[in-house]
Amino acid sequence: MSGTVADLLQARSADDRVGLCTADAAWTWREVTRECAARAGWMATVAGPGRRTRPLHVGVLLDNVPEMVFLLGGAALSGNVIVALNTTRSADELAGDATRADCDLIVTEPRHAALADRVAARTGLPVTEPRPAAPLDAPAPATPETLLMLIFTSGTSGRPRAVRVTHRKVVVPGTVLAGRLLRPEDVVYCPMPLFHSGAVMAAYAPALVAGAQLVLRARFSASGTLPDIRRYGCTYLHYVGKALSYVLATPERADDADNPLRVAFGNEAAPLEQKRFAERFGCAVVDGYGSTETAIALSPDPAGPPAALGRLGDGIKILDPATGRECPPARLDAHGRVTNGDEAIGELVNTRGLGLFDGYYNERADDRLRDGMFWSGDLAYRNAGGFVFFAGRDADRLRVDGENFGAAQVERVLGELPGVETLAVYGVPDVAAGDQVMVALVGAFDPGRFAAFLRERADLSPKWTPRYVRVAESLPSTASNKIVKRGLATDAWSTADPVWWRPGREIRFRRMTAEDVDRLRAEFESRGRGHLWPAGTAK
């Protein structure tokens, strides 16, 4: 295994096969490495405020454009650091990100020039573009532990944190995925943003290791996915979050399976979406588990049950976050429902250390590190056969009438509701104790059909049945298509979107009115739980 990204680039320096392709141009791997060396030479000429005490930190505010690949390679060859800035964030947020990451300058493109200027006005950082420079003759000294990038977490549960991405953090997953899924003649389709770890580690890295062609899409397009796959002959697709559901929402055609795609690899797709995508487009879907920190990774087993993430690896356990004890296997009823969720659902923990996690930059990780172990914040349970199932994040844990369960468990069932394009399940306060289940969805909604669907689902625990349904045009999401639930939970039932609810025990929904909201708030107050009234709700 090559130790650094610089080693991988050097191995491609005489390769005249196409290595990088966009809608407008193509480069051989030899040309890619030459462009990377030129960026490395340019970085060597730039003097940043911290240049004497640390490598140059180059903030990049770019879509999936060739310059992103060239700058990443330039940093690898020169020993400098790329700070991947999220183009979907506001100028104020980006100014904070750039400051915490010690950016010395910002490189951008015309599409984001105005945003970059606003960030510069708040930080004093120069906005520039790479200048012509002589290619660096030889890579700067680097080890697998040398810092290469700072990539921010998605921010679905709080302020994004800059994760230290070393060379090994790119090389290891790239080598594993290339060995499992790629051949040199493959074509890798990368529509997910390279400012997030998924695209870097599961698209760029395996393509570089295998010598496969990397096809960049500037921005993800559901309607453009299949035409792109056919146009470029893509055999491997990387996705994150709800991307598969967005593609599945495009009009179906009889010839959808007539395409070269062999495998789609990613994470966080619902099991039913995986199945539908594989059947419709004639490919395998491999949905793994991972995070920007990459302290824990799980690989699906084709022989495992549907929705299983795989088996626990060495040192990976499911622990009770309150006691630290290992959770027992889940007991399942005839319909596959967990009957002992209170004791079986726990947090995924790497008990042997940090895996590939090299820490956050300029920030402690105390909330993740306890007693030398890495606590992921992700909930899971295992069946008697040792297969692991995702149950949501620590913020996704609900307690209804004394029963603990994860939002992901409910989402797996509701994901089979016809006409729904995407959905999110989250908890809102109950007037008496614990939570109530709320679902926000995009797509066709008929309250009668929805109620009938719920009544017919034997695999839906009565306590999982939604109390509130928000019907929206779209759901807030990160650039990597992960739904941001904290805003939905803050809004609760006070939103311009229509909200349906079932006031009593019967599974029957009606439109929620302003008078309903007023009565509900009064009930919260009368029970002494007014302090739990959602912050986003009108008062």
C-alpha positions in Angstrom: 0.0 0.0 0.0 1.3 3.5 -0.9 1.9 5.6 2.2 0.9 9.0 0.9 -1.3 10.6 -1.7 2.0 12.0 -3.2 3.1 8.4 -3.7 -0.1 7.6 -5.6 0.3 10.6 -7.8 3.9 9.7 -8.6 2.6 6.2 -9.6 0.3 7.9 -12.2 2.9 10.4 -13.6 3.6 8.3 -16.7 0.0 7.0 -17.2 -1.4 8.2 -20.5 -4.9 6.9 -20.0 -7.7 9.4 -19.3 -7.7 10.1 -15.6 -10.0 13.1 -15.2 -13.0 14.2 -17.2 -15.6 17.0 -17.0 -18.3 18.2 -19.3 -15.8 20.4 -21.1 -12.4 18.7 -21.0 -10.4 15.6 -20.2 -6.8 15.0 -18.9 -4.7 11.9 -18.9 -3.3 10.9 -15.5 0.1 12.1 -16.7 -1.5 15.6 -17.4 -3.3 15.5 -14.0 -0.1 14.9 -12.1 1.7 17.7 -14.1 -1.1 20.1 -13.2 -0.8 19.0 -9.6 2.9 19.6 -9.6 2.3 23.1 -11.0 -0.1 23.9 -8.2 2.5 22.6 -5.8 5.1 24.9 -7.3 2.7 27.8 -6.9 2.0 27.0 -3.3 5.7 27.1 -2.6 5.8 30.7 -3.7 2.9 31.9 -1.6 3.7 33.5 1.8 0.9 33.2 4.3 0.7 34.7 7.8 1.5 31.4 9.4 4.0 30.2 6.8 7.0 30.3 9.1 5.4 28.0 11.7 3.2 25.7 9.7 2.2 24.7 6.1 0.2 27.0 4.0 -3.6 26.6 4.5 -5.4 27.1 1.2 -9.1 27.7 1.6 -11.0 26.4 -1.5 -14.5 27.6 -2.2 -15.1 25.5 -5.3 -17.6 23.2 -6.8 -16.5 19.9 -8.3 -14.2 21.5 -10.8 -10.8 20.3 -12.1 -9.0 23.0 -10.0 -10.2 21.2 -6.9 -8.4 18.0 -7.9 -5.3 19.9 -9.0 -5.1 21.8 -5.7 -5.6 18.7 -3.7 -2.7 17.0 -5.6 -0.7 20.2 -5.2 -1.0 20.2 -1.5 -0.1 16.5 -1.4 3.1 17.1 -3.4 4.1 20.3 -1.6 3.3 19.4 2.0 0.6 22.1 2.3 -3.0 21.9 3.4 -6.3 22.3 1.6 -9.2 23.7 3.7 -12.4 22.5 2.0 -15.0 25.2 2.5 -18.7 24.4 2.0 -20.1 26.5 -0.8 -23.7 26.2 0.6 -22.9 28.1 3.9 -23.3 31.8 4.4 -20.5 34.4 4.4 -20.7 34.7 8.2 -20.5 31.0 8.7 -17.7 30.6 6.2 -15.7 33.4 7.8 -15.9 31.5 11.1 -14.9 28.3 9.4 -11.9 29.9 7.6 -10.7 31.6 10.8 -10.9 28.4 12.9 -9.0 26.6 10.2 -6.3 29.2 10.0 -6.8 29.9 6.3 -4.1 32.0 4.7 -6.0 32.7 1.5 -9.1 31.7 -0.5 -9.2 30.2 -4.0 -12.5 30.4 -5.7 -14.2 30.4 -9.1 -16.6 32.9 -10.8 -19.7 31.2 -9.5 -18.7 31.8 -5.9 -16.6 35.0 -6.3 -19.2 37.3 -4.7 -19.5 34.9 -1.7 -15.7 34.7 -1.4 -15.5 38.5 -1.4 -18.0 38.7 1.4 -15.9 36.2 3.4 -12.7 38.2 2.6 -14.4 41.4 3.9 -15.1 39.7 7.2 -11.7 38.0 7.6 -9.1 40.1 5.7 -8.0 37.1 3.7 -6.9 37.5 0.1 -9.0 35.9 -2.6 -6.9 34.7 -5.5 -6.4 32.0 -8.1 -3.3 29.8 -8.7 -0.6 31.7 -10.6 1.5 30.1 -13.3 4.6 28.5 -11.6 7.2 26.0 -12.4 6.2 22.5 -11.4 7.7 21.3 -8.1 10.6 18.9 -9.1 10.1 16.4 -6.3 7.5 15.9 -3.6 8.1 17.5 -0.2 8.8 15.0 2.6 5.6 13.5 3.9 4.4 10.6 5.9 1.0 8.9 6.2 0.4 11.1 9.3 1.2 14.4 7.5 -1.8 16.7 7.4 -3.3 17.0 3.9 -6.8 18.5 4.3 -9.2 20.0 6.7 -12.8 18.8 6.0 -15.7 20.1 8.0 -18.3 17.7 9.4 -21.7 18.1 7.8 -23.1 20.0 10.7 -26.4 18.1 10.9 -26.2 18.1 14.7 -24.3 21.3 15.5 -21.6 23.6 14.3 -19.3 22.0 11.7 -15.9 21.0 13.0 -12.7 20.8 11.0 -11.5 17.2 10.9 -7.8 16.6 10.3 -7.4 14.6 7.1 -4.0 13.1 6.9 -2.6 11.2 3.9 -3.4 7.8 5.4 -7.0 8.9 5.9 -7.3 9.2 2.1 -5.0 6.3 1.1 -6.5 3.6 3.3 -10.1 3.8 2.2 -9.0 4.4 -1.4 -7.0 1.3 -1.3 -9.7 -0.8 0.3 -12.4 0.4 -2.1 -10.2 0.1 -5.2 -9.4 -3.5 -4.2 -13.0 -4.4 -3.6 -14.9 -2.6 -6.3 -12.7 -1.1 -9.1 -10.5 -2.1 -12.0 -8.2 0.2 -14.0 -10.7 0.3 -16.9 -13.6 1.5 -14.6 -15.1 5.0 -14.7 -15.9 6.7 -11.4 -18.8 9.2 -11.3 -18.4 11.8 -8.7 -21.4 14.1 -8.3 -21.0 14.6 -4.5 -19.1 17.6 -3.4 -15.3 17.2 -2.9 -15.5 19.6 0.1 -16.9 16.6 2.1 -15.0 13.5 3.0 -17.3 11.0 1.2 -16.3 12.1 -2.3 -12.6 12.4 -1.4 -12.4 9.0 0.2 -14.9 7.0 -1.8 -14.6 8.6 -5.3 -11.3 10.5 -5.8 -9.1 8.2 -3.7 -10.2 4.8 -5.2 -10.0 6.2 -8.7 -6.4 7.4 -8.0 -5.4 4.1 -6.5 -6.9 2.0 -9.3 -5.9 4.3 -12.1 -9.6 4.5 -13.1 -11.1 7.5 -14.8 -12.7 10.1 -12.5 -15.7 12.0 -13.9 -16.6 15.2 -12.1 -20.1 16.7 -12.0 -19.9 20.3 -10.8 -23.0 19.9 -8.8 -25.3 16.9 -8.2 -28.3 16.7 -10.5 -30.9 14.0 -10.1 -32.1 14.4 -13.7 -28.6 14.5 -15.0 -27.3 11.4 -13.3 -28.4 8.7 -15.8 -27.5 10.8 -18.9 -24.1 11.4 -17.4 -23.6 7.8 -16.6 -24.4 6.9 -20.2 -22.4 9.7 -21.8 -19.2 8.9 -19.9 -19.6 5.2 -19.6 -19.6 5.3 -15.8 -19.4 2.0 -14.0 -19.1 3.2 -10.4 -21.3 5.9 -8.7 -20.6 7.5 -5.4 -23.6 8.9 -3.4 -24.4 10.2 0.0 -27.6 10.7 1.9 -30.8 11.1 -0.1 -29.1 11.2 -3.5 -30.6 7.9 -4.6 -34.1 8.9 -3.6 -33.8 12.1 -5.7 -32.7 10.0 -8.7 -35.6 7.6 -8.1 -38.0 10.5 -8.1 -37.2 11.3 -11.8 -39.6 9.9 -14.4 -39.1 6.2 -14.9 -38.4 4.9 -18.4 -38.4 1.4 -19.8 -34.7 1.5 -20.7 -33.4 2.8 -17.4 -31.4 -0.4 -16.9 -29.7 0.1 -20.2 -26.6 1.7 -18.8 -23.0 0.8 -18.0 -23.3 1.3 -14.2 -22.1 -1.8 -12.2 -22.1 -0.5 -8.6 -23.3 2.4 -6.6 -21.3 2.9 -3.3 -22.2 5.3 -0.5 -23.9 5.6 2.8 -27.2 6.5 4.4 -29.6 5.4 1.7 -32.7 3.8 3.0 -32.9 0.0 2.4 -36.0 0.3 0.1 -34.2 3.0 -1.9 -31.2 0.7 -2.3 -33.4 -2.1 -3.5 -35.4 0.1 -5.9 -32.3 1.8 -7.3 -30.6 -1.6 -7.9 -33.6 -3.0 -9.7 -34.4 0.1 -11.8 -30.8 0.7 -13.0 -29.5 -2.8 -13.1 -26.6 -2.4 -10.7 -25.4 -3.4 -7.2 -25.9 -0.9 -4.4 -23.3 -1.1 -1.5 -24.3 1.0 1.4 -21.6 1.2 4.0 -21.2 3.1 7.3 -18.7 5.9 8.0 -18.4 9.5 9.0 -16.0 12.3 8.4 -14.0 11.2 11.5 -13.6 7.7 10.0 -12.9 6.2 13.5 -15.4 3.4 12.7 -16.2 1.8 9.4 -18.6 -1.1 8.7 -18.9 -3.0 5.4 -22.1 -4.6 4.2 -22.2 -8.3 3.8 -24.1 -9.4 0.7 -25.3 -12.5 2.6 -26.6 -10.4 5.5 -30.3 -9.4 6.1 -31.8 -6.3 4.4 -30.7 -3.0 6.0 -27.8 -4.5 7.9 -24.6 -2.4 7.9 -22.5 -5.5 8.3 -20.9 -7.2 11.3 -19.0 -5.5 14.1 -15.3 -5.4 13.4 -12.4 -5.9 15.9 -12.9 -3.5 18.8 -16.2 -2.1 17.5 -19.0 -2.5 20.1 -22.4 -1.2 20.8 -22.3 0.3 24.3 -24.9 1.8 26.6 -23.8 5.5 26.7 -25.1 5.9 30.3 -23.3 2.8 31.8 -20.6 2.0 29.3 -21.7 -1.6 29.3 -22.1 -3.6 26.1 -25.6 -3.8 24.9 -27.1 -7.3 24.5 -28.5 -8.5 21.1 -31.9 -7.2 20.1 -34.9 -9.4 20.4 -37.1 -9.2 17.4 -40.7 -10.1 17.1 -42.3 -11.9 14.2 -42.4 -8.6 12.2 -38.8 -7.7 12.8 -39.5 -5.1 15.5 -37.0 -4.7 18.4 -38.8 -5.6 21.6 -36.0 -4.7 24.0 -34.9 -1.3 22.6 -34.1 0.1 26.0 -31.3 -2.3 26.5 -30.3 -3.3 22.9 -30.0 0.1 21.3 -26.7 1.8 22.2 -23.9 3.8 20.7 -21.3 2.6 18.2 -17.9 2.7 19.9 -14.4 2.0 18.8 -13.1 0.5 22.1 -9.5 0.1 20.8 -8.8 3.7 19.9 -9.5 6.2 17.2 -9.3 4.2 13.9 -8.4 6.7 11.2 -9.5 9.7 13.3 -6.6 12.1 13.8 -8.6 14.7 15.8 -10.3 18.0 15.0 -8.2 21.0 14.1 -8.0 23.7 16.8 -10.7 21.9 18.8 -10.9 19.3 21.4 -12.9 16.1 20.9 -13.9 15.5 24.5 -17.4 14.7 23.5 -16.2 11.9 21.3 -13.3 10.5 23.4 -13.8 8.7 26.7 -11.4 6.4 28.4 -9.3 6.0 25.2 -12.4 5.0 23.1 -14.1 6.8 20.3 -17.9 7.3 20.8 -19.5 7.9 17.4 -22.8 9.5 18.5 -24.5 7.0 16.2 -27.1 4.6 17.6 -27.3 1.0 16.5 -28.3 -2.5 17.6 -27.3 -6.0 16.6 -29.3 -9.1 16.0 -28.6 -12.6 17.3 -26.5 -13.3 14.2 -24.2 -10.3 14.9 -25.4 -8.1 12.1 -25.6 -4.4 12.9 -28.5 -2.1 12.2 -28.4 1.7 12.2 -30.9 3.3 14.7 -30.2 7.0 14.2 -27.9 9.5 15.8 -27.8 10.4 19.4 -30.0 13.4 18.6 -32.4 11.0 16.8 -33.2 8.9 19.8 -36.9 9.1 20.8 -38.7 8.0 23.9 -42.5 7.6 23.5 -44.5 6.2 26.4 -41.4 4.8 28.0 -40.1 3.1 24.9 -36.7 4.1 23.4 -36.1 3.7 19.7 -34.2 5.4 16.9 -35.6 7.6 14.1 -34.0 5.4 11.5 -36.1 2.5 12.5 -39.3 4.4 11.8 -37.9 5.9 8.6 -37.2 2.4 7.2 -40.9 1.6 7.5 -42.3 4.9 6.3 -39.9 4.9 3.4 -42.1 2.3 1.7 -45.1 4.7 1.6 -46.0 5.2 -2.1 -45.6 8.7 -3.5 -43.0 9.8 -1.0 -39.8 11.3 -2.4 -38.0 11.8 0.8 -38.7 12.0 4.5 -37.3 12.6 7.9 -38.5 11.4 11.3 -37.7 13.3 14.5 -39.0 13.8 18.0 -41.0 16.8 19.3 -42.0 17.2 23.0 -45.0 15.4 24.3 -47.4 17.4 26.6 -47.0 14.9 29.4 -43.6 13.2 29.1 -41.0 12.2 26.6 -41.5 12.7 22.9 -44.0 12.4 20.1 -43.1 11.2 16.6 -43.1 13.8 13.8 -42.4 13.2 10.2 -41.6 15.7 7.5 -42.0 14.5 3.9 -41.8 15.6 0.3 -44.2 14.1 -2.1 -47.9 13.2 -2.6 -49.7 13.0 0.7 -53.2 11.8 1.2 -54.2 11.6 5.0 -56.6 8.7 4.4 -54.1 6.6 2.5 -51.4 7.4 5.0 -53.6 6.3 7.9 -54.4 3.0 6.0 -50.8 2.4 5.3 -49.9 2.8 9.0 -52.7 0.5 10.1 -51.5 -2.2 7.7 -47.9 -2.2 8.8 -47.3 -4.9 11.3 -43.6 -3.9 11.5 -44.5 -0.5 12.8 -44.7 -0.4 16.6 -47.8 1.5 17.9 -45.5 3.9 19.6 -43.7 4.6 16.4 -46.8 5.9 14.7 -46.4 9.6 13.8 -48.4 12.1 15.7 -47.6 14.9 13.3 -47.0 15.0 9.6 -45.4 18.1 7.9 -45.8 18.1 4.1 -43.1 20.3 2.5 -41.8 21.3 -0.9 -38.3 20.4 0.2 -36.4 19.5 3.4 -33.3 21.4 4.6 -30.2 19.5 3.8 -26.5 19.8 3.6 -24.5 19.9 0.4 -24.1 16.1 0.7 -27.8 15.6 0.9 -28.1 14.8 4.6 -31.3 16.2 6.0 -30.8 18.7 8.8 -33.3 17.7 11.4 -32.6 20.2 14.1 -34.4 23.0 12.2 -37.4 20.7 11.6 -37.5 19.9 15.3 -37.2 23.5 16.2 -40.1 24.4 13.9 -42.2 21.5 15.2 -45.8 22.2 14.2 -45.4 26.0 13.6 -44.5 26.3 10.0 -45.9 27.7 6.7 -46.0 24.1 5.5 -49.3 22.2 6.1 -49.2 20.0 9.2 -51.5 17.1 9.7 -52.0 15.4 13.1 -54.0 12.8 15.0 -55.2 14.3 18.2 -56.4 11.1 19.8 -55.5 7.4 19.9 -57.2 6.6 16.6 -55.0 6.6 13.5 -56.8 9.3 11.7 -55.3 12.6 10.6 -56.7 16.0 10.1 -55.2 19.4 9.2 -53.8 21.2 12.2 -55.1 24.7 12.7 -53.9 27.8 14.6 -56.5 27.0 17.2 -55.1 23.5 17.6 -51.6 25.0 18.2 -53.0 27.5 20.8 -54.8 24.7 22.7 -51.7 22.5 22.6 -49.5 25.3 24.0 -52.1 25.9 26.8 -51.9 22.2 27.6 -48.1 22.4 27.8 -48.4 25.4 30.2 -51.0 23.7 32.4 -48.8 20.6 32.8 -45.8 22.7 33.8 -43.9 21.8 30.6 -44.1 25.2 29.0 -40.3 25.4 29.0 -40.3 22.5 26.5 -42.4 24.4 24.0 -40.4 24.3 20.8 -38.2 27.4 20.3 -39.3 27.9 16.8 -43.0 27.9 17.6 -44.9 31.2 17.5 -45.9 32.4 21.0 
